[in-house]
């Protein structure tokens, strides 16, 4: 599937928002429920979010996806010095919230991720 730069950017932005949300959820879960069996009290509307939360290490998976999209955007393999941190630092979360009509991380469930799902 050939995607233009705008489409790649939008997919990457959504993955970044999902990554930040998953990271926050996993930190919350580890802080409050480490050592205890924990089952989510509710399911998210977004099937991808539920599947990611059920994965062993979704943060690493999302990091790889974000980096691969960055490689597609620049048209070459990323240098080792460029990391997920560098990519995330280029993004202003407040502007992404505004762009995708989100108030906080929990609104990630409302994201239209059909464009992401088409890639899989």
C-alpha positions in Angstrom: 0.0 0.0 0.0 1.5 3.3 -1.1 0.8 6.1 1.4 1.6 9.8 0.9 3.5 11.9 3.5 0.3 13.2 5.0 -1.2 9.8 5.5 2.1 8.5 7.0 2.2 11.5 9.4 -1.4 10.9 10.5 -0.8 7.2 11.1 2.3 8.0 13.1 0.6 10.6 15.1 -2.2 8.2 16.0 0.3 5.5 16.9 2.1 8.0 19.1 -1.1 8.8 20.9 -1.9 5.1 21.4 1.7 4.5 22.5 1.5 7.2 25.2 -1.9 5.9 26.3 -0.7 2.3 26.5 2.5 3.4 28.4 0.4 5.3 30.9 -2.0 2.4 31.4 0.8 -0.1 31.9 2.5 2.2 34.4 -0.8 2.6 36.3 -1.3 -1.1 36.3 2.2 -1.8 37.5 2.1 0.8 40.3 -1.3 -0.2 41.7 -1.6 -3.8 40.9 1.9 -5.3 40.7 2.0 -8.8 42.1 -1.8 -9.1 41.9 -4.0 -10.5 39.3 -5.5 -7.6 37.4 -8.4 -7.8 35.0 -9.6 -4.7 33.2 -12.9 -3.6 34.7 -14.1 -2.5 31.3 -13.3 -2.9 27.6 -12.5 -0.1 25.3 -14.6 0.4 22.2 -11.5 0.3 20.1 -10.6 -3.3 19.3 -6.9 -2.4 18.6 -6.6 -0.8 22.1 -7.9 -3.9 23.8 -5.6 -6.2 21.8 -2.6 -4.0 22.6 -3.4 -3.9 26.3 -3.6 -7.7 26.2 -0.1 -8.1 24.7 3.0 -9.0 26.7 4.9 -5.9 25.6 2.8 -3.5 23.5 5.2 -0.6 24.1 8.0 -2.3 22.2 5.6 -3.2 19.3 4.4 0.3 19.0 7.9 1.8 19.2 8.9 -0.4 16.3 5.8 0.6 14.3 6.5 4.3 15.0 10.1 4.0 13.9 9.2 2.0 10.8 6.8 4.8 9.7 9.5 7.4 10.4 11.8 5.4 8.0 9.0 5.4 5.4 8.6 9.2 5.8 12.3 9.9 5.4 12.8 7.2 2.8 15.8 5.6 4.4 16.8 3.4 7.4 17.0 5.3 10.7 20.4 5.9 12.1 21.1 4.3 15.4 21.3 7.6 17.1 17.6 8.4 16.2 15.4 6.7 18.7 11.8 6.7 19.7 12.5 9.5 22.1 13.7 11.7 19.3 10.6 11.0 17.3 8.3 11.6 20.3 10.1 14.9 21.2 9.2 16.3 17.7 5.5 15.8 18.6 3.5 18.3 20.6 0.9 16.3 22.4 -1.4 19.3 23.0 -1.6 20.0 19.3 -2.3 16.3 18.6 -5.1 16.4 21.2 -6.5 19.4 19.5 -6.1 17.9 16.0 -7.8 14.6 16.9 -10.4 16.3 19.2 -9.2 14.6 22.4 -9.3 16.0 25.9 -6.8 13.5 27.4 -5.2 10.1 26.8 -8.5 8.3 27.6 -10.0 9.8 24.4 -7.6 7.6 22.4 -10.5 5.2 22.3 -12.3 7.6 20.0 -9.6 7.8 17.4 -10.5 6.6 13.9 -7.8 4.0 13.4 -9.2 2.4 10.2 -6.1 3.7 8.3 -3.9 1.9 10.8 -5.9 -1.3 10.6 -5.7 -1.3 6.8 -1.9 -1.7 7.1 -2.3 -5.1 8.9 
